[in-house]
């Protein structure tokens, strides 16, 4: 195995562990009609993993970290929705970062990517809540839609947290990862 690939696998595992810890340790519950949302660092750490590791390894880190949390904290029936959300966020973040030529020397590029990550999460969480309402709580589509909409304030708080944390943590993490030989 090539040394750089081994480094990437190790960093992926490290990100997965940090994502799991970031969602497990820091939680502020937010009332919602559907689901049990809470503010946490998992989404921001997943976005950072995607930025540093790219689509494949970043998605893997996010899916493992967030998915493991779901499995160990009573969300096992909807873990697949979390993984789908990670894939969608990873695809959008990767696409936007590629459009910006992965140029992080302009700080506004990271601000834009952080904003897109948070905004994408708003839409994926809405879809997740809609599916949960219909298929897991037995709601009619219109009731699930209203419930998902009423649950969006929690998602918006999480998205703002993601936006802020990506901006704050990107450059310090880049420096740390640069010392590891990954960046």
Secondary structure, 3 states (H helix, E strand, C coil): CCHHHHHHHHHHHHHHHHHHHHHHCCCEECCCCCCCCEECCHHHHHHHHHHHHHHHHHHHHHHHHHHHHHHHCCCHHHHHHHHHHHHHHHHHHHHHHHHCCCCCCCHHHHHHHHHHHHHHHHHHHHHHHHHHHHHHCCCCHHHHHHHHHHCHHHHHHHHHHHHHHHHHHHHHHHHHHHHHCCC
